[in-house]
Amino acid sequence: MIRKRVGQWAVMAVAVPLAAAGARRLSQSLESRRGPSRASNLLTRGADLIRPQKARRSRFF
């Protein structure tokens, strides 16, 4: 039972972020070649649904 949970955690920790990054990159390459389309918008929305981009914080040193 513990092995199953560790395996599920590994999938969520590694495979899901990689899939989101791949979908986002594919969307950007489609938009650069053909312009914005419904497919590229759906890929971007799907990637944001899986793993939203982290907000960038401005640092004041």
C-alpha positions as CSV (number, residue, x, y, z in Angstrom):
1,M,0.0,0.0,0.0
2,I,2.8,2.4,0.8
3,R,4.5,1.6,-2.6
4,K,1.3,2.5,-4.4
5,R,1.1,5.8,-2.6
6,V,4.8,6.6,-3.3
7,G,4.3,5.7,-7.0
8,Q,1.2,8.0,-7.2
9,W,3.2,10.8,-5.5
10,A,6.1,10.3,-8.0
11,V,3.7,10.6,-10.9
12,M,2.1,13.8,-9.5
13,A,5.5,15.3,-8.7
14,V,7.3,14.6,-11.9
15,A,5.0,13.6,-14.8
16,V,2.3,16.2,-14.4
17,P,4.6,19.2,-14.3
18,L,6.4,17.8,-17.4
19,A,3.1,17.4,-19.2
20,A,2.1,20.9,-18.4
21,A,5.4,22.3,-19.6
22,G,5.2,20.3,-22.8
23,A,1.7,21.5,-23.5
24,R,2.7,25.1,-22.9
25,R,5.7,24.8,-25.2
26,L,3.7,23.1,-27.9
27,S,1.1,25.9,-27.6
28,Q,3.8,28.6,-28.0
29,S,5.3,26.9,-31.0
30,L,1.9,26.6,-32.7
31,E,1.2,30.3,-32.1
32,S,4.6,31.3,-33.4
33,R,4.1,29.3,-36.7
34,R,0.4,29.9,-37.4
35,G,-0.8,32.6,-35.0
36,P,-3.3,32.3,-32.2
37,S,-5.9,29.5,-32.7
38,R,-8.4,27.6,-30.7
39,A,-6.0,24.6,-30.3
40,S,-3.2,26.8,-29.0
41,N,-5.6,28.5,-26.6
42,L,-6.9,25.1,-25.3
43,L,-3.4,23.8,-24.8
44,T,-2.5,26.9,-22.8
45,R,-5.6,26.7,-20.7
46,G,-5.0,23.0,-20.1
47,A,-1.4,23.6,-19.0
48,D,-2.6,26.4,-16.6
49,L,-5.3,24.1,-15.2
50,I,-2.7,21.4,-14.5
51,R,0.0,23.6,-13.2
52,P,-0.4,27.4,-13.2
53,Q,2.7,29.6,-13.7
54,K,4.1,30.9,-10.4
55,A,3.7,34.6,-10.0
56,R,7.0,36.5,-10.2
57,R,7.9,38.5,-7.1
58,S,9.9,41.6,-7.4
59,R,12.7,41.7,-5.0
60,F,14.1,44.8,-3.5
61,F,17.6,44.4,-2.1
